Amino acid sequence: MFITFAEYRISPEFQEQYEAATKLLLTETEGVELYEGTDQPGLFVEIWRAADVAQAERIKKERCSERSSWAVLTPMILGGSAKLHVWTFQPAHSPS
């Protein structure tokens, strides 16, 4: 199992618009979870699950693409696309 992790901060003036957009996106998209920071309101992370590294990298490429349905969120991000941080993670330890 691999994950693609996206992190960004939403501008306060877009909070309501962001909530409406992500509510719809989450109903249309499988394999993604969305979290907001408890210590830093307005800081969000998306966790995308992938079966292998190739799928995780495809998710990363798509999420960063302007053609992604999730790109509607980019204008709401403080700093725009330059502040959309996306990484791929693998398990730190192999199952025993």
C-alpha positions in Angstrom: 0.0 0.0 0.0 1.2 3.5 -0.9 -0.3 6.9 -0.3 -0.1 10.1 -2.1 -0.3 13.0 0.4 -1.4 16.5 -0.6 -1.1 19.4 1.9 -2.1 23.1 1.5 -3.7 26.0 3.4 -7.0 27.5 2.3 -7.5 31.2 2.4 -10.1 32.1 5.1 -12.3 34.0 2.6 -12.7 30.8 0.6 -13.6 28.5 3.5 -17.3 28.1 2.7 -16.6 27.7 -1.1 -13.9 25.1 -0.2 -16.2 23.1 2.0 -18.9 23.0 -0.7 -16.4 22.0 -3.4 -14.7 19.3 -1.4 -18.0 17.8 -0.3 -18.9 17.3 -3.9 -15.4 16.1 -4.9 -15.4 13.5 -2.1 -18.7 12.0 -3.4 -17.2 11.8 -6.9 -13.8 10.4 -5.9 -12.9 7.0 -4.5 -9.8 6.3 -2.4 -9.3 9.8 -0.9 -9.7 11.1 2.6 -9.6 14.8 3.6 -8.5 16.1 7.0 -8.2 19.6 8.5 -5.5 20.5 11.1 -6.8 20.7 14.6 -3.8 22.9 15.6 -3.8 24.9 12.4 -7.4 25.5 11.1 -7.4 26.0 7.4 -4.5 23.6 6.8 -5.8 20.6 4.9 -4.3 17.2 3.9 -5.7 14.8 1.3 -4.7 11.1 1.6 -5.0 9.1 -1.6 -4.5 5.4 -1.3 -2.8 3.4 -4.0 -2.0 -0.3 -4.5 1.6 0.3 -5.8 4.1 3.1 -6.4 3.1 3.5 -10.1 -0.5 4.1 -9.2 0.6 6.6 -6.4 2.8 8.5 -8.9 -0.2 8.6 -11.4 -2.4 10.1 -8.6 0.3 12.6 -7.8 0.7 13.7 -11.4 -3.1 13.9 -11.9 -3.6 15.8 -8.6 -1.0 18.4 -9.7 -2.5 18.7 -13.2 -4.7 21.6 -14.1 -7.1 19.1 -15.8 -7.7 17.4 -12.4 -11.2 17.8 -11.1 -9.5 18.8 -7.8 -7.8 21.7 -9.6 -10.9 23.8 -8.8 -9.4 24.1 -5.3 -6.1 25.7 -6.5 -7.3 29.3 -6.6 -8.5 28.9 -2.9 -5.0 27.8 -1.8 -2.9 30.6 -0.1 0.0 31.0 -2.6 -1.8 29.0 -5.4 -0.3 26.0 -7.0 3.2 26.8 -5.7 1.9 26.0 -2.2 0.2 22.7 -3.1 2.6 20.2 -1.7 2.2 16.6 -2.9 4.3 13.6 -1.9 4.2 9.8 -2.2 4.8 7.6 0.8 5.5 3.9 1.2 5.3 1.7 4.3 8.3 2.4 6.6 8.5 -1.3 7.5 7.6 -4.5 5.6 5.0 -6.7 7.2 6.6 -9.5 9.2 
